[in-house]
């Protein structure tokens, strides 16, 4: 056991890490040939993933800064439909400089939001479809009601219907790979995280610990009917002077790093 110096600070007051340094710390593997799944979550010190039903109240300036930079690096932002509804998701809205950096890296200027939903239960007039610069991708199952599917198509969504009642992890990954969306940022929710973990598809976790206690009945960042232990390696630990701790954990796999 050893002490870790809090050498990485994200605040303007300390100015120890610039955005380019953070981009380097969180860089994806070079030219991944298949989807690399990065999970990003925030939780309280006591493990709550939400406060009053949403994760927004747990956010800190450092977490919001990292959230923006992680979206910049991603080809696609993946999220479960429950999180889309509870967090009132809209599309990603990078500024002009961010779009230029993405184009310079060979990425699309704006990462699409890809929603995983067994039942296509997304309102066609939700912010996901009305407040976005690019069409969202909706990945749904064959049992989804046809009227919901057609309403989403009419609203402009790129709907992918997989040949399964649910949306298996294999079908999700195949849908992303077909579109060459291999730098994947998954923002929740806990059930989707649990599914990906169970199916051994999680390559890394970026976890922010917010400096507050919540209690209540909030759940964990991952949930599933059974446990799925996966050893992870600590890539780095960053700290902000308000108490926020930002960690990156990576699953080492032969041929993936």
PAZAPA-4460 file (N, C-alpha, C; in steps of 0.05 Angstrom, whole numbers, plus 32768, in hexadecimal, padded with zeros to 4 digits):
% residues 257
    n_x    n_y    n_z   ca_x   ca_y   ca_z    c_x    c_y    c_z   seq   type   mol
   8011   7FE8   8000   8000   8000   8000   8012   8019   8000     1      X     A
   800A   802D   7FF0   801A   8045   7FF0   8008   805D   7FEC     2      X     A
   8011   8074   7FF4   8002   808D   7FF1   8004   8097   7FD4     3      X     A
   7FEF   80A3   7FC9   7FF0   80AE   7FAE   7FEE   80CC   7FB1     4      X     A
   8002   80DA   7FA7   8001   80F7   7FA7   7FEB   8101   7F96     5      X     A
   7FDD   8115   7F9F   7FC8   8122   7F8F   7FD5   8137   7F7C     6      X     A
   7FE4   812D   7F69   7FF3   813F   7F57   7FE2   814A   7F41     7      X     A
   7FCD   813C   7F39   7FBC   8145   7F23   7FA5   8156   7F2D     8      X     A
   7FA5   8170   7F27   7F8F   8181   7F2E   7F82   818C   7F15     9      X     A
   7F67   818F   7F16   7F59   8199   7EFF   7F4F   81B5   7F02    10      X     A
   7F53   81C2   7F19   7F48   81DC   7F1D   7F59   81F2   7F10    11      X     A
   7F4C   8208   7F0A   7F5A   821F   7EFE   7F6F   822A   7F12    12      X     A
   7F68   8228   7F2C   7F7A   8233   7F40   7F95   8224   7F40    13      X     A
   7F95   820A   7F3C   7FAE   81FB   7F3B   7FBA   81FA   7F1F    14      X     A
   7FA9   81F7   7F0B   7FB1   81F6   7EEF   7FC8   81E2   7EEA    15      X     A
   7FC6   81CB   7EF6   7FDB   81B8   7EF3   7FD6   81A6   7EDB    16      X     A
   7FBE   81A3   7ED2   7FB8   8192   7EBB   7FA9   81A2   7EA7    17      X     A
   7FB4   81A5   7E8F   7FA6   81B2   7E79   7F94   819E   7E6A    18      X     A
   7F82   81A8   7E5A   7F70   8197   7E4C   7F7F   8183   7E3A    19      X     A
   7F94   818B   7E2D   7FA3   8178   7E1C   7FAF   8162   7E2C    20      X     A
   7FB8   8168   7E44   7FC3   8153   7E56   7FAE   813F   7E5E    21      X     A
   7F96   814A   7E63   7F80   8138   7E6B   7F78   8127   7E53    22      X     A
   7F77   8132   7E3B   7F71   8123   7E23   7F84   810C   7E20    23      X     A
   7F9E   8111   7E25   7FB2   80FD   7E23   7FAE   80E7   7E38    24      X     A
   7FA7   80EF   7E50   7FA3   80DB   7E65   7F8B   80C8   7E5F    25      X     A
   7F77   80D3   7E51   7F5F   80C4   7E4B   7F5D   80BB   7E2D    26      X     A
   7F74   80BB   7E20   7F74   80B3   7E04   7F6B   8096   7E01    27      X     A
   7F5B   8090   7DEC   7F53   8075   7DE5   7F6B   8067   7DD9    28      X     A
   7F6B   804C   7DD7   7F7F   803F   7DC8   7F80   8049   7DAB    29      X     A
   7F97   804A   7D9F   7F9A   8055   7D84   7F8B   8043   7D70    30      X     A
   7F79   8050   7D61   7F6A   8042   7D4C   7F5F   8027   7D54    31      X     A
   7F4D   8027   7D68   7F41   800D   7D70   7F32   8001   7D59    32      X     A
   7F35   7FE7   7D55   7F28   7FD9   7D3F   7F0C   7FCE   7D47    33      X     A
   7F06   7FD0   7D60   7EEB   7FC7   7D6A   7EE4   7FDA   7D81    34      X     A
   7ECA   7FDB   7D89   7EC2   7FED   7D9E   7ED1   7FEA   7DB8    35      X     A
   7EDD   8000   7DC1   7EEA   8002   7DDB   7ED6   8010   7DEE    36      X     A
   7ECD   8002   7E02   7EB7   800B   7E13   7EC2   8019   7E2C    37      X     A
   7EBE   8033   7E2D   7EC6   8044   7E44   7EAC   804C   7E52    38      X     A
   7EAA   8045   7E6C   7E94   804D   7E7D   7E9C   8067   7E8B    39      X     A
   7E89   8079   7E8F   7E8E   8091   7E9E   7E77   8095   7EB2    40      X     A
   7E7E   8096   7ECB   7E6A   8099   7EE0   7E74   80AC   7EF6    41      X     A
   7E61   80B7   7F05   7E67   80C7   7F1D   7E57   80BB   7F33    42      X     A
   7E63   80B9   7F4B   7E55   80B0   7F62   7E5D   80C0   7F7B    43      X     A
   7E4D   80BE   7F90   7E54   80CB   7FA9   7E69   80BB   7FB8    44      X     A
   7E73   80C5   7FCE   7E86   80B6   7FDE   7E7A   809C   7FE8    45      X     A
   7E60   809D   7FEE   7E53   8085   7FF8   7E47   8074   7FE2    46      X     A
   7E4E   8079   7FC9   7E47   8067   7FB3   7E2D   806D   7FA5    47      X     A
   7E20   8083   7FAB   7E06   8089   7F9E   7E0C   8093   7F82    48      X     A
   7DFD   8089   7F6E   7E01   8091   7F53   7DEF   80A8   7F4A    49      X     A
   7DDB   80AE   7F5B   7DC9   80C5   7F56   7DC2   80D3   7F70    50      X     A
   7DB9   80EB   7F6D   7DAD   80FA   7F84   7D93   8105   7F7A    51      X     A
   7D7D   80FE   7F87   7D62   8105   7F7F   7D5C   80FC   7F62    52      X     A
   7D67   80E5   7F5B   7D60   80D8   7F42   7D72   80DE   7F2A    53      X     A
   7D84   80F1   7F2C   7D96   80F8   7F16   7DB2   80F9   7F20    54      X     A
   7DC5   80F7   7F0D   7DE1   80F9   7F14   7DEC   8115   7F14    55      X     A
   7DDC   8128   7F09   7DE5   8143   7F06   7DEE   8150   7F21    56      X     A
   7DDF   814A   7F36   7DE5   8157   7F50   7E00   814E   7F5B    57      X     A
   7E0B   8138   7F51   7E25   812E   7F5A   7E3C   813B   7F4B    58      X     A
   7E36   8149   7F36   7E4B   8155   7F25   7E5A   816B   7F33    59      X     A
   7E74   816D   7F2C   7E85   8182   7F36   7E92   818F   7F1E    60      X     A
   7E9F   81A6   7F21   7EAD   81B2   7F0A   7EC1   81A0   7EFC    61      X     A
   7ED0   8191   7F0C   7EE3   817E   7F01   7ED5   8168   7EF1    62      X     A
   7EC0   815D   7EFC   7EB1   8148   7EEF   7EA5   8152   7ED5    63      X     A
   7E9A   816A   7ED5   7E8E   8175   7EBD   7EA3   817B   7EA7    64      X     A
   7EBA   8183   7EB0   7ED0   8188   7E9D   7ED8   816D   7E90    65      X     A
   7EDB   8158   7EA0   7EE3   813E   7E95   7ECD   8133   7E84    66      X     A
   7EB4   8136   7E8C   7E9D   812D   7E7C   7E9F   8139   7E5F    67      X     A
   7EA5   8152   7E5D   7EA6   815F   7E43   7EBE   8154   7E33    68      X     A
   7ED5   8150   7E40   7EEC   8146   7E31   7EE9   8129   7E29    69      X     A
   7EDC   8119   7E39   7ED7   80FD   7E32   7EC5   80FC   7E19    70      X     A
   7EB1   810D   7E19   7E9F   810D   7E01   7EAE   8116   7DE8    71      X     A
   7EC1   8128   7DEC   7ED1   8131   7DD5   7EE1   811A   7DC8    72      X     A
   7EEB   8108   7DD9   7EFC   80F3   7DD0   7EED   80DB   7DC4    73      X     A
   7ED3   80DA   7DC9   7EC3   80C2   7DC1   7EB8   80C4   7DA5    74      X     A
   7EB5   80AD   7D98   7EA7   80AC   7D7E   7E89   80AC   7D82    75      X     A
   7E80   80A1   7D99   7E63   809F   7D9F   7E5F   809E   7DBD    76      X     A
   7E48   80A9   7DC5   7E40   80A8   7DE1   7E29   8095   7DE4    77      X     A
   7E2D   8080   7DF3   7E18   806B   7DF6   7E0B   806E   7E11    78      X     A
   7DF1   806B   7E12   7DE2   806F   7E2B   7DC8   805E   7E29    79      X     A
   7DBF   8055   7E40   7DA6   8047   7E42   7D8E   8059   7E41    80      X     A
   7D77   804F   7E38   7D5F   8060   7E35   7D55   806B   7E50    81      X     A
   7D58   805C   7E65   7D50   8066   7E7F   7D5F   807F   7E87    82      X     A
   7D79   807F   7E82   7D8A   8096   7E88   7D82   80AE   7E76    83      X     A
   7D7C   80A8   7E5C   7D73   80BD   7E4A   7D5B   80CB   7E55    84      X     A
   7D48   80BB   7E5F   7D2F   80C7   7E6A   7D34   80D6   7E84    85      X     A
   7D42   80CA   7E97   7D45   80D6   7EB1   7D57   80EF   7EB0    86      X     A
   7D6B   80EF   7E9E   7D7E   8105   7E9D   7D76   8119   7E87    87      X     A
   7D60   8114   7E78   7D57   8126   7E63   7D6D   812C   7E4F    88      X     A
   7D78   8116   7E43   7D8F   8118   7E31   7D88   8127   7E18    89      X     A
   7D9A   8139   7E10   7D9B   8144   7DF5   7DB4   813A   7DE7    90      X     A
   7DB8   8144   7DCF   7DD0   813C   7DC0   7DE9   814A   7DCA    91      X     A
   7E00   8140   7DC2   7E19   814D   7DC9   7E1B   8167   7DBA    92      X     A
   7E26   817B   7DC6   7E28   8196   7DBA   7E45   81A1   7DBD    93      X     A
   7E58   8195   7DB0   7E74   819F   7DB2   7E76   81BB   7DA6    94      X     A
   7E88   81CB   7DB1   7E8D   81E6   7DA6   7E9E   81E3   7D8D    95      X     A
   7EA3   81FA   7D80   7EB0   81FA   7D66   7ECD   81EF   7D68    96      X     A
   7EDB   81F7   7D7D   7EF7   81ED   7D81   7EF7   81CF   7D85    97      X     A
   7EE4   81C5   7D94   7EE3   81A8   7D99   7EDD   8199   7D7F    98      X     A
   7ECB   81A4   7D6F   7EC4   8197   7D55   7EDD   8197   7D43    99      X     A
   7EEC   81AC   7D43   7F05   81AD   7D33   7F19   8198   7D3C   100      X     A
   7F1C   8195   7D56   7F2F   8180   7D60   7F25   8164   7D58   101      X     A
   7F0B   8160   7D5A   7F01   8146   7D53   7F06   8140   7D35   102      X     A
   7F00   8154   7D24   7F05   8150   7D07   7F22   814B   7D02   103      X     A
   7F34   8159   7D10   7F51   8155   7D0C   7F59   8139   7D14   104      X     A
   7F4B   812C   7D27   7F51   8111   7D2F   7F44   80FC   7D1C   105      X     A
   7F35   8105   7D09   7F27   80F3   7CF6   7F0C   80EA   7D00   106      X     A
   7F01   80F7   7D14   7EE7   80F0   7D1F   7ED2   8103   7D13   107      X     A
   7EB9   80FA   7D15   7EA2   810C   7D0F   7EA3   8124   7D22   108      X     A
   7E99   813B   7D19   7E9A   8153   7D29   7E8A   8151   7D42   109      X     A
   7E75   8141   7D42   7E63   813E   7D59   7E5F   8120   7D5E   110      X     A
   7E63   8116   7D76   7E5D   80FA   7D7C   7E3F   80F5   7D7F   111      X     A
   7E34   80E1   7D72   7E17   80DC   7D76   7E12   80CF   7D91   112      X     A
   7DFA   80D2   7D9B   7DF1   80C3   7DB2   7DE4   80A9   7DA9   113      X     A
   7DED   8093   7DB3   7DE1   8079   7DAC   7DD2   806E   7DC5   114      X     A
   7DB8   806A   7DC2   7DA7   8062   7DD8   7DA0   8044   7DD6   115      X     A
   7DA4   8036   7DEB   7D9D   8019   7DEC   7D82   8017   7DFA   116      X     A
   7D6E   800C   7DEC   7D53   800A   7DF7   7D45   7FF1   7DEB   117      X     A
   7D3D   7FDF   7DFC   7D2F   7FC7   7DF3   7D15   7FCE   7DE7   118      X     A
   7D07   7FE1   7DF1   7CEB   7FE7   7DE9   7CE7   8000   7DD8   119      X     A
   7CFE   800E   7DD1   7CFC   8027   7DC2   7CEB   803C   7DD1   120      X     A
   7CEC   803B   7DEC   7CDC   804D   7DFC   7CEB   8068   7DFF   121      X     A
   7CEA   8078   7DE9   7CF6   8092   7DE9   7CE2   80A5   7DDB   122      X     A
   7CDC   80BB   7DE7   7CC8   80CD   7DDB   7CD4   80DB   7DC3   123      X     A
   7CC6   80DA   7DAC   7CD2   80E6   7D94   7CD5   8105   7D95   124      X     A
   7CC9   8111   7DA9   7CCD   812E   7DAD   7CDF   8134   7DC5   125      X     A
   7CEE   8120   7DCE   7D01   8125   7DE4   7D19   8134   7DDA   126      X     A
   7D29   813F   7DED   7D40   814E   7DE5   7D54   813D   7DD5   127      X     A
   7D54   8124   7DD9   7D66   8112   7DCB   7D63   8116   7DAD   128      X     A
   7D4B   811C   7DA4   7D45   811E   7D87   7D41   813B   7D7F   129      X     A
   7D3A   814D   7D91   7D34   8169   7D89   7D4B   817C   7D90   130      X     A
   7D5D   8174   7DA2   7D73   8186   7DAA   7D8D   8178   7DA4   131      X     A
   7D93   8174   7D8B   7DAB   8166   7D83   7DB4   816F   7D67   132      X     A
   7DCE   816E   7D63   7DD9   8176   7D49   7DDC   815E   7D36   133      X     A
   7DDB   8146   7D40   7DDD   812E   7D30   7DC8   811A   7D39   134      X     A
   7DBD   8109   7D27   7DA8   80F6   7D30   7DB3   80E3   7D44   135      X     A
   7DA3   80DD   7D58   7DAB   80C7   7D6B   7DA8   80AC   7D5E   136      X     A
   7DB7   8099   7D69   7DB4   807D   7D60   7DA4   806F   7D76   137      X     A
   7D8E   8062   7D6E   7D7D   8054   7D81   7D80   8036   7D7B   138      X     A
   7D8B   8027   7D8D   7D8F   800A   7D8A   7D7A   7FFC   7D9A   139      X     A
   7D68   7FEE   7D8D   7D52   7FE2   7D9B   7D4D   7FC5   7D92   140      X     A
   7D3B   7FB7   7DA0   7D37   7F9B   7D9B   7D1F   7F96   7D88   141      X     A
   7D1D   7F7E   7D7E   7D09   7F77   7D6B   7CED   7F78   7D77   142      X     A
   7CEB   7F77   7D92   7CD0   7F77   7D9F   7CC6   7F94   7DA4   143      X     A
   7CD6   7FA8   7D9D   7CCE   7FC4   7DA1   7CB5   7FC9   7D90   144      X     A
   7CA1   7FD7   7D9B   7C88   7FDD   7D8C   7C8F   7FEC   7D73   145      X     A
   7C82   7FE4   7D5D   7C88   7FEF   7D43   7C81   800D   7D42   146      X     A
   7C6C   8015   7D50   7C65   8032   7D4F   7C7A   8043   7D5C   147      X     A
   7C86   8039   7D71   7C9B   8048   7D7E   7CB4   804B   7D6C   148      X     A
   7CBA   8034   7D5F   7CD1   8034   7D4D   7CCD   8048   7D36   149      X     A
   7CB5   8047   7D2A   7CB0   8059   7D13   7CAF   8076   7D1C   150      X     A
   7CA5   807C   7D34   7CA5   8097   7D3E   7CC1   80A2   7D42   151      X     A
   7CD4   8091   7D4B   7CEF   8099   7D4E   7CFD   809E   7D33   152      X     A
   7CF7   808C   7D1F   7D02   8090   7D04   7CF8   80AA   7CF9   153      X     A
   7CDE   80AF   7CFC   7CD2   80C8   7CF1   7CDE   80E1   7CFE   154      X     A
   7CE7   80DE   7D18   7CF3   80F5   7D26   7D10   80F8   7D1F   155      X     A
   7D1B   80E6   7D0F   7D36   80EA   7D06   7D4B   80D7   7D12   156      X     A
   7D43   80C4   7D23   7D56   80B2   7D2F   7D60   809D   7D1B   157      X     A
   7D79   8096   7D1F   7D84   807F   7D10   7D7E   8066   7D21   158      X     A
   7D69   8058   7D1A   7D60   8041   7D2A   7D6C   8027   7D20   159      X     A
   7D79   8019   7D33   7D84   7FFE   7D2D   7D73   7FEA   7D3D   160      X     A
   7D68   7FD7   7D2E   7D58   7FC2   7D3B   7D67   7FA8   7D3A   161      X     A
   7D6E   7F9E   7D51   7D7E   7F86   7D52   7D6B   7F6D   7D52   162      X     A
   7D76   7F57   7D4B   7D67   7F3E   7D48   7D65   7F2F   7D63   163      X     A
   7D5A   7F3D   7D77   7D57   7F32   7D92   7D43   7F43   7DA0   164      X     A
   7D34   7F37   7DB3   7D20   7F46   7DC2   7D2D   7F5C   7DD2   165      X     A
   7D45   7F57   7DDD   7D54   7F6B   7DEC   7D69   7F76   7DDA   166      X     A
   7D7D   7F84   7DE5   7D94   7F8D   7DD5   7DAD   7F81   7DE2   167      X     A
   7DB5   7F6A   7DD8   7DCD   7F5D   7DE3   7DE6   7F6E   7DDF   168      X     A
   7DF9   7F6A   7DF0   7E12   7F79   7DEE   7E1F   7F74   7DD3   169      X     A
   7E1E   7F5C   7DC9   7E2B   7F56   7DAF   7E1E   7F66   7D99   170      X     A
   7E04   7F69   7D9A   7DF6   7F79   7D85   7DFC   7F97   7D88   171      X     A
   7DFE   7FA1   7DA0   7E06   7FBC   7DA5   7E22   7FC2   7D99   172      X     A
   7E35   7FB1   7DA0   7E50   7FB5   7D96   7E52   7FB3   7D78   173      X     A
   7E42   7FA0   7D6C   7E42   7F9D   7D4F   7E37   7FB5   7D41   174      X     A
   7E22   7FC1   7D4D   7E15   7FD9   7D41   7E29   7FF0   7D41   175      X     A
   7E38   7FF3   7D57   7E4C   8008   7D58   7E63   8004   7D45   176      X     A
   7E6C   7FEB   7D44   7E83   7FE4   7D33   7E7C   7FE9   7D15   177      X     A
   7E63   7FE2   7D0E   7E5B   7FE6   7CF2   7E5D   8004   7CEA   178      X     A
   7E5A   8015   7CFD   7E5B   8032   7CF8   7E76   803E   7CFE   179      X     A
   7E8A   802C   7D04   7EA5   8034   7D0B   7EA5   8047   7D23   180      X     A
   7E94   8042   7D36   7E93   8051   7D4E   7EA0   8041   7D64   181      X     A
   7EBA   8040   7D65   7EC9   802E   7D76   7ED3   803B   7D90   182      X     A
   7ED4   8055   7D91   7EDB   8063   7DAA   7EC1   8069   7DB8   183      X     A
   7EB9   8058   7DCA   7E9E   8058   7DD6   7EA0   8064   7DF2   184      X     A
   7E8F   8077   7DF7   7E8B   8083   7E12   7E6F   807C   7E1C   185      X     A
   7E6D   806B   7E30   7E53   8063   7E3B   7E4E   8073   7E55   186      X     A
   7E38   8082   7E55   7E31   8093   7E6C   7E1B   8087   7E7E   187      X     A
   7E15   806E   7E7B   7E01   8062   7E8C   7DEA   8056   7E7D   188      X     A
   7DD7   804C   7E8C   7DD6   804C   7EA9   7DE1   8033   7EB5   189      X     A
   7DDB   802E   7ECF   7DE6   8017   7EDD   7DDE   7FFC   7ED1   190      X     A
   7DC6   7FFA   7EC6   7DBE   7FE0   7EBA   7DCF   7FDA   7EA1   191      X     A
   7DD3   7FEE   7E90   7DE4   7FEA   7E79   7E00   7FE4   7E81   192      X     A
   7E0B   7FF2   7E95   7E26   7FEC   7E9F   7E27   7FCF   7EA8   193      X     A
   7E13   7FC7   7EB8   7E12   7FAB   7EC2   7E12   7F97   7EAB   194      X     A
   7E03   7F9C   7E96   7E02   7F8A   7E7F   7E1D   7F88   7E72   195      X     A
   7E29   7F9F   7E6D   7E43   7F9F   7E5F   7E59   7F92   7E71   196      X     A
   7E57   7F96   7E8B   7E6A   7F89   7E9D   7E66   7F6B   7E9D   197      X     A
   7E4D   7F63   7E9E   7E47   7F46   7E9E   7E51   7F38   7E85   198      X     A
   7E50   7F47   7E6E   7E58   7F3B   7E55   7E76   7F41   7E4E   199      X     A
   7E84   7F4B   7E63   7EA1   7F4F   7E60   7EA8   7F63   7E4A   200      X     A
   7E98   7F77   7E47   7E9C   7F8B   7E31   7EA8   7FA5   7E3B   201      X     A
   7EAB   7FA8   7E55   7EB5   7FC2   7E5F   7ED3   7FC2   7E5E   202      X     A
   7EDE   7FD6   7E50   7EFB   7FD9   7E4E   7F07   7FEC   7E64   203      X     A
   7EF7   8000   7E6B   7F01   8012   7E80   7EEA   8021   7E8E   204      X     A
   7EF0   802B   7EA5   7EDD   803B   7EB5   7EEA   8055   7EBD   205      X     A
   7EDD   806B   7EB7   7EE5   8085   7EC1   7ED1   808C   7ED7   206      X     A
   7EDA   808C   7EF0   7EC8   8090   7F06   7ED0   80AA   7F16   207      X     A
   7EBD   80BC   7F18   7EC0   80D4   7F29   7EB3   80CF   7F44   208      X     A
   7EC2   80D4   7F59   7EB6   80D3   7F74   7EB1   80F0   7F7D   209      X     A
   7E97   80F6   7F7F   7E8F   8111   7F87   7E92   8114   7FA5   210      X     A
   7E9C   812B   7FAF   7EA2   812E   7FCC   7E89   8134   7FDC   211      X     A
   7E76   8121   7FDC   7E5E   8124   7FEC   7E53   8108   7FF3   212      X     A
   7E43   8108   8009   7E35   80F0   8011   7E17   80F4   800B   213      X     A
   7E0A   80DE   8002   7DEE   80E1   7FF9   7DDB   80D0   8009   214      X     A
   7DE2   80B7   8010   7DD0   80A4   801C   7DB7   80A0   800B   215      X     A
   7DA0   809D   8016   7D88   8098   8006   7D88   807C   7FF9   216      X     A
   7D79   8079   7FE4   7D75   805F   7FD7   7D82   805E   7FBC   217      X     A
   7D94   8071   7FB5   7DA1   8071   7F9B   7DB1   8057   7F97   218      X     A
   7DB2   804E   7F7D   7DC0   8036   7F77   7DDD   803A   7F71   219      X     A
   7DEA   8024   7F68   7E06   8025   7F61   7E0A   802B   7F44   220      X     A
   7E23   802F   7F3B   7E28   8036   7F20   7E23   801E   7F0D   221      X     A
   7E24   8006   7F17   7E1E   7FEE   7F07   7E0B   7FDC   7F16   222      X     A
   7DF7   7FD1   7F08   7DE5   7FBE   7F15   7DDF   7FA7   7F02   223      X     A
   7DDC   7F8F   7F0D   7DD6   7F77   7EFE   7DCC   7F62   7F11   224      X     A
   7DBE   7F4D   7F07   7DB4   7F38   7F19   7DCA   7F29   7F28   225      X     A
   7DE2   7F27   7F1C   7DF7   7F19   7F29   7E11   7F28   7F26   226      X     A
   7E25   7F22   7F37   7E3E   7F30   7F36   7E4F   7F27   7F1F   227      X     A
   7E61   7F38   7F15   7E73   7F32   7EFF   7E8E   7F3E   7F05   228      X     A
   7E9E   7F32   7F17   7EB8   7F3D   7F1E   7ECA   7F40   7F06   229      X     A
   7ED6   7F58   7F03   7EE9   7F5D   7EED   7F01   7F6D   7EF9   230      X     A
   7F18   7F61   7EFA   7F30   7F70   7F04   7F36   7F88   7EF2   231      X     A
   7F3D   7F9E   7EFE   7F43   7FB6   7EEF   7F5E   7FC1   7EF9   232      X     A
   7F6C   7FD0   7EE7   7F85   7FDD   7EEF   7F80   7FFB   7EF1   233      X     A
   7F8B   8007   7F06   7F88   8024   7F09   7F9B   8031   7EF5   234      X     A
   7F8F   8041   7EE4   7FA0   8050   7ED0   7FAA   806A   7EDC   235      X     A
   7F98   8079   7EEA   7FA1   8091   7EF7   7F8B   809B   7F0B   236      X     A
   7F94   80AC   7F1D   7F83   80B9   7F30   7F88   80D7   7F2F   237      X     A
   7F73   80E7   7F2A   7F75   8104   7F2A   7F64   8110   7F41   238      X     A
   7F6C   8127   7F4A   7F5D   8133   7F60   7F58   8151   7F5A   239      X     A
   7F42   815B   7F64   7F3C   8178   7F63   7F3D   8182   7F7F   240      X     A
   7F42   819C   7F82   7F44   81A6   7F9E   7F2A   81A9   7FAC   241      X     A
   7F13   81A3   7F9F   7EFA   81A3   7FAD   7EF4   8187   7FB9   242      X     A
   7F06   8174   7FB5   7F03   8159   7FBF   7EFB   8144   7FAB   243      X     A
   7EF5   814D   7F93   7EEE   813A   7F7D   7F05   8128   7F77   244      X     A
   7F00   810E   7F74   7F14   80FB   7F6C   7F0C   80EE   7F51   245      X     A
   7F1D   80EE   7F3D   7F17   80E3   7F23   7F2B   80CC   7F1E   246      X     A
   7F20   80B5   7F19   7F31   809D   7F15   7F2B   8091   7EFA   247      X     A
   7F3F   8084   7EEE   7F3B   8075   7ED5   7F45   8059   7EDA   248      X     A
   7F34   8045   7ED5   7F3A   8029   7ED9   7F38   801A   7EBE   249      X     A
   7F4C   800A   7EB8   7F4E   7FFD   7E9E   7F50   7FDF   7EA1   250      X     A
   7F42   7FD1   7E90   7F44   7FB4   7E8F   7F58   7FAC   7E7A   251      X     A
   7F6E   7FA0   7E82   7F83   7F98   7E6F   7F7C   7F7E   7E62   252      X     A
   7F7C   7F7F   7E47   7F76   7F67   7E38   7F8B   7F64   7E22   253      X     A
   7F95   7F4C   7E1D   7FA8   7F48   7E08   7F9E   7F51   7DED   254      X     A
   7FAD   7F62   7DE0   7FA5   7F6B   7DC5   7F93   7F83   7DC5   255      X     A
   7F8B   7F8C   7DDD   7F78   7FA3   7DDF   7F86   7FBD   7DE7   256      X     A
   7F9E   7FBA   7DF3   7FAD   7FD2   7DFC   7FC6   7FD6   7DEC   257      X     A
***
